[in-house]
Structure formats: structure tokens, C-alpha cells
Amino acid sequence: MIETIQTVPYTDQKMGTAGLRRKTQTAMQPHYLENFIQSIFNTIPNLAEKSFLIGGDGRYFNKTAIQKIIKIAAGNHVKKLYIGQNGLVSTPAGSHIILKNKLDGGFILTASHNPGGQKEDFGIKYATKTGGQCQPSESQAIYEQTLAIGEYKISDHPDIDLSHIGRTQCEETQIEIIDPITDYLNLMQQIFDFPKLKSLLTSNFRFVFDGMNGVTGPYAKKLFEEILGAPAGTVIRATPLEDFGGVHPDPNLTYAKSLVDLMYGNDAPDFAAANDGDGDRNMILGQNFFVCPSDSLAILTDNYKLIPAYRNGIFGVAKSAATSMAVKRVADALNIGYYEVPTGWKYFIHLMDSNRITICGEESFGTGASHIREKDGIWATLFWLSIIAETRKSVKEIALEHWKKYGRSYYLRNDFENLPQDVADKLMTDLQNKLPSLIGQTFGSFTVSDAYPFVYNDPVDNSSTQNGLIIHFRDGSRIVYRLSGTGTNGATLRSYIERYVTMDLLENPEDMLKDLCRISRQISEITLRTGKERPDIVT
Ligand code: G16
């Protein structure tokens, strides 16, 4: 039976950089999830003809949320739901499933790299038929529904068994429980040279893949160990856990420390990669070597010809404004299109759909391409392995050769976390207002050549988005400031600092950027306004 439940709006359901991300306790409040899902359905006409995907990274509350979404979909007479077996679907695989089956959208239940558990975070990435997250105008329409909602429709059908692949029904809604892994791995096989990768992984090459107890573990086990023949145990932390085993599933130098220690220790393996909770972010490490994500994007782009799917050429490349300029130098040298977008993978979608770009990436450990409409941690890992298989060089040699050819953008991100929202907002407003007066000013040996708010005009739908503030210095250095759109504890100020050099290629980034980091704090007045003398996290 379908019931109509009276409800009142929650006013805090505006989506951030990647969907709705909240404390789990917030999402578990009565009617909270229900209101949000019904608000999404309220923006979609003809639901009786529409099909959606449901799945997630396995975090706490996902299973309950999936059952609720099934019943609300049935209450709204949705035609069909595809659901990942046991409720699991990685974000990149989800994008592929939506595109391959021509679905109308999908609900990927994840707070991505944020920790999981009762006291941690829960989230929903809502994808459209593009296979990527909804555009700002679509999330605005949903937000307006959340403010106006007065009722939702829900079936009282018993819970659906998610553990067996097969078909069933909830009210009139068809349900298909699907294998979330195989199709995605087939897609990888169409892009990369699997026999070549197999010969690398079955040689004495030593590789570790860290699933961080997120959703990628089962994908990686099947791919690297079963299909490509890497030794058992290559994939570590391979079982999705509701609380990620207490791990903060964010693949960076701080939160993947055990992997970093392994790669910087005696007897380190040749290569390591880590993925985040929902499998879209990646970190790449070599022996005693960390690949900065901005450099990773530049290096992958420069080597596109080594990958069968790209051998005949790529359209172009894009990065978020906060990502370093390294990939622009490659795009210029290769004479391919180059675009700079706001932070958020959704801004790449129109560029891919209109064949302006093939490869794209962000400083926040995201790299991907137009095979799907999300960033893709396993794709990035396979790309790096392919470069190694072709060149037989170490990660460090590959990076050093790249810097010798193009110069190096030393890069660091400084995060100041858990700031009062009003303090962070005022800091950004005041900083924006003073940008014009900074031009021409000298700080130590750095003179500001330009300073402006970053504004992106989408070439496809002509929408305009402002995100972040950029300061350029005469020597090519840059500082970018923006507020995070994915946090759940107060506001986070991120400052992205980069310095371009053509010599001194193997120095420590913290040493090379010491002055600029200090200048970034001085310009933003962060210490004066928040008392914080140094960032909480440096990546
Ligand atoms: C999400 C988006 C990314 C974006 C990141 C930025 O990542 O999908 O495109 O770069 O947020 O986060 P913030 O606004 O905190 O800097 P994810 O991996 O959380 O989905």
C-alpha cells in the first residue's frame, strides 16, 4: 500500500560541491531523508517512465536509506530501479551503469572521502542521466522543493532482499539487483591493454592497492588479483566496512599514512595506489615518492598515446581553477584544448558531452576521463600502471622526466578547518574586496601581477559560476582561496599554493613554498581572524 505522509520542510538541504553531505545523525532524523528524496522526485516529470540506480559505498545507514529510497520510489510509481548487490556501487561504476543502461539518474549513497559511522558522515550524490552529478540549476530546483515540501509518498512494502542478483517488484516498481562490478571492469578492459598490464603484474613488480575499507576493495580484488594476476594480498583494506574500520577514507598523505609509511620505508614496493570511500579519488605513490595530484593529471595527459583508447588522439583537457598549472603546459605543448572550471566534477560534464575534453582532473586527488562522468580512482591507477608497463620506468623517473621537460609546479594545499561559518564568509568577502588593491604589491620576493575572483562561463549552457579567489605573482606563482563545499563541521578555508620552477626539481615542497604559505596567511588574515597560526591539514 502507498501512504501519503504529512511532513514539514528541513531548511538545510542545499547541496554542496558533491550532493548532500551531512552528519549521519542529521540524516537519520525523522523524515529528513524522505523529504530530500521526495523533493528530488518532485522535480522529475513522468516518473512512471523513469529508471534509476541505487547503490553506495557501504557506509553506516546506507542499507536503511536504500530501503527507504526504494519505497519512496515505489510510492511515486517509478518504473524501474537498478540496485547494486548488497547495496554497493562505487561512484565511477555507478556513472557507467547509468550511461550503459540509459537510466534517468541515480542515488549514490556516500559522503565520499569523509569518515563513516553513527557519529560521522552520510551523503547522497544525486546523478542525472548524464551519468554525473546534477548541475547547479538542477540542485537549486531540488533545494526549492525541500523548502516547500508538505508530504511524501511511501510504500509499506517489506524490505527488499539486496543480497541476491535477480528481479523482483515493489508495488508496480520493477527492481533489479545487479552485479555492480563486471560491467565496469569490462569498460576498463576496453580502455587499457590488459595483456600488457598482466605481464607487468605477474612479473616481479611489487604493487599495493589500498581500498581504505571503502567500496573499491571488491572491484580491485577482482581486477588486480583475479583478472590481472597480481599476487593475493596485493589489495589491502579490501572489505567495505560501515565505519571504514575507523579509517578516514581519504587517500592523501595524512589519512593514508600507513600506506605512505610503507612506501617511504625500507623494502618499499615499486608502486602503490589508494582510493577513497566511494572509489572516485586516488593517490599515487612510488618508492619514496608521492605524486602530487596536479602533476598526476599533467603526466597522464602527456602520456595519453600509451593508452589504446586514446591512441588516436584526445579532444582536450580540463582542470579545476585550484589545480596547479602543470597540465596547461602539457596542453599547450600538445596543442590540445584546455579549460579551467570551478571545483566540482559536475563542471566537466558539459565539456565532455560536447567533445571539448577527454581527460580532466582536480587537485583533490581526482582524475578521470570521458568514459564516464565522474572521477575514477581505478582508471587512474590503471593509467599509471600502463605508463610503467610501457616505459619500465619508476614513478620517480617518470615524474622527474616530466619536470625536466616542462618545469615543476611545487604545490601545497593548506586547510583551515572547523571555522565559524560567519567568520569564514566574512574573510572571503573582505579578501575579495581587497583583491584590486593587491595588484602591484610586493610580499618578500613575490610581486602580485593580478588578483581576481574566478568566474566560469559554461560554453554549453552559458551559465556563470563564481568560485574562489586567485592571486597571480610575476614569477608564475599563484595562491587560490576557496571555502570547501564538502565539509560537515563548520567551514573549511582552503588555500592552494603553487610555485613554478625549472631548476631545483627534487626539493621538498614545504621548503620551496614556505614563504608563499606565510604570504597566503598574511593576505587572508587567517591568524588575526581565527587565531589559527598554521593549517590543520597540509596536502
Ligand atoms: C567532491 C567533488 C570534487 C571536488 C571536491 C571538492 O569530491 O566531487 O569534484 O573537487 O568535492 O571538495 P571541497 O569542496 O571540500 O574542496 P568528492 O570526492 O567528495 O566527491
Residues whose N, C-alpha, C, O or C-beta is under 5 A from the ligand:
A	BS01	G16	T17 A18 S112 H113 R281 T343 G344 W345 E362 S364 L483 S484 G485 T486 G487
